Amino acid sequence: MKKNNKAYSSFLQSFSWSYFITCRTPYKITQKTPYTWCEKLQKHPAIDRLFFVVERDKGDMSSKHVHILIESSADITYQDIKKLLHVSVGDYQKVGDCEYLCDYVSKFVGNQDIDYDFIF
């Protein structure tokens, strides 16, 4: 892992992430798409903060997906996420190994054409 990516991963590990999700849509993911999804997620009263990163698919570099880390003050179900987003949620898991997930989501941070942001 590159030095900057490791530093970003360490920064992310300083938060108490609760859930990790991966979102996909058959439509083009624009720069605005993850912000729209995060706005919808913030409507859930238990969600405190979010981090997202947009990545290209390995099999089709013209297609993208979005990883989101969620910090919440209470349990959030898969159904809650689906109701808020209305998109395909492939991964939905409680964060167990925070270091691994933070390394995973920050692996492309700083690369050209990779969008990411931290949302309070």
Secondary structure, 3 states (H helix, E strand, C coil): CCHHHHHHHHHHHCCCCCEEEEEECCCCCCCCHHHHHHHHHCCCCCEEEEEEEEEECCCCCCCEEEEEEEEECCCCCHHHHHHHHCCEEEEEEECCCHHHHHHHHCCCCCCCCCCEEEEC
